[in-house]
Amino acid sequence: MIRNVLMAGFVLLGAATLQAQERAASLDASVQAFLDRHRGTWRDFNVPESDGKVLHDLIVKRRFTRALEIGTSTGHSGVWIAWALARTGGTLTTIEIDPERHRTAVANFKEAGLDRYIDARLGDAHTIVPALSGPFDFVFSDADKDWYKNYLVAAWPKLTSGGCFTAHNVSGRSMLGIREFLDHLETLDAETRIDTSSPAGISITCKR
Ligand SMILES: C[S@@+](CC[C@H](N)C(=O)[O-])C[C@H]1O[C@@H](n2cnc3c(N)ncnc32)[C@H](O)[C@@H]1O
């Protein structure tokens, strides 16, 4: 009797594992096909594919699950971030102020098969970010550069220990707001590194 119950349990577990593996493989195929179809078509200040991959790999490596993106545009980085979160069992909140870009991003997330992992908000991140309760273990800042420091100040207390605040286009230190942002990073209790493989510059700052 006990043997039969155990056997049935193993069979059910095996079937559930197989189903989960099939779902993951089908999602991978859907996202990969989406990225292949859209390669070379990203025109709305989107990150290059190599930078999307940097974000994806960081999330998977550190097993992050609670992500925030500031500046969705039409959703290229969002697709890479959400793809990683689909692997870790997480979700992404992403914010865009431009209605047309927001609409296109929502359509892209659906087309990629990732919409269930994403809460895409239309609005001003200046007010939305401070109002979010968090906690987050991953933040990607890619909206208005002159507000980068303010986003950092608002999001840092909501970042978990070991969580990372990442920011795009930081190699232009002379750009309005970037110097102020980088100077503020230096004051934080964090391990900081600049990913030099990205020409645009991605700063990755993880909380102790
Ligand atoms: C560099 S693009 C983001 C690219 C996107 N991360 C990607 O790779 O696909 C910056 C976006 O931030 C948006 N943005 C600028 N200021 C904003 C604000 N205050 N609140 C929300 N979004 C903002 C812009 O409309 C623009 O679409």
The ligand as a MOL file (V3000), in Angstrom:
LIG
                    3D

  0  0  0     0  0            999 V3000
M  V30 BEGIN CTAB
M  V30 COUNTS 27 29 0 0 0
M  V30 BEGIN ATOM
M  V30 1 C 16.6140 54.9750 -23.3220 0
M  V30 2 S 14.8850 54.7570 -23.4620 0 CHG=1
M  V30 3 C 14.6230 53.1990 -22.6840 0
M  V30 4 C 15.0220 52.0310 -23.5340 0
M  V30 5 C 14.5650 50.6960 -23.0030 0
M  V30 6 N 15.0940 50.4630 -21.6820 0
M  V30 7 C 14.9500 49.5830 -23.9350 0
M  V30 8 O 16.1310 49.2300 -23.9480 0
M  V30 9 O 14.1120 49.0810 -24.6780 0 CHG=-1
M  V30 10 C 14.3110 55.8730 -22.2380 0
M  V30 11 C 12.7960 55.8860 -22.0840 0
M  V30 12 O 12.5000 56.5510 -20.8580 0
M  V30 13 C 11.2990 57.2590 -21.0300 0
M  V30 14 N 11.2130 58.3180 -19.9970 0
M  V30 15 C 11.8570 59.5100 -19.9550 0
M  V30 16 N 11.5180 60.1970 -18.8590 0
M  V30 17 C 10.6330 59.4200 -18.1770 0
M  V30 18 C 9.9070 59.5810 -16.9640 0
M  V30 19 N 10.0180 60.6820 -16.2180 0
M  V30 20 N 9.0940 58.5680 -16.5640 0
M  V30 21 C 8.9750 57.4340 -17.3080 0
M  V30 22 N 9.6320 57.2350 -18.4720 0
M  V30 23 C 10.4510 58.2070 -18.8990 0
M  V30 24 C 11.3980 57.8150 -22.4580 0
M  V30 25 O 10.1280 58.1410 -22.9690 0
M  V30 26 C 12.0850 56.6720 -23.1900 0
M  V30 27 O 11.1580 55.8470 -23.8520 0
M  V30 END ATOM
M  V30 BEGIN BOND
M  V30 1 1 1 2
M  V30 2 1 2 3
M  V30 3 1 2 10
M  V30 4 1 3 4
M  V30 5 1 4 5
M  V30 6 1 5 6
M  V30 7 1 5 7
M  V30 8 2 7 8
M  V30 9 1 7 9
M  V30 10 1 10 11
M  V30 11 1 11 12
M  V30 12 1 11 26
M  V30 13 1 12 13
M  V30 14 1 13 14
M  V30 15 1 13 24
M  V30 16 1 14 15
M  V30 17 1 14 23
M  V30 18 2 15 16
M  V30 19 1 16 17
M  V30 20 1 17 18
M  V30 21 2 17 23
M  V30 22 1 18 19
M  V30 23 2 18 20
M  V30 24 1 20 21
M  V30 25 2 21 22
M  V30 26 1 22 23
M  V30 27 1 24 25
M  V30 28 1 24 26
M  V30 29 1 26 27
M  V30 END BOND
M  V30 END CTAB
M  END
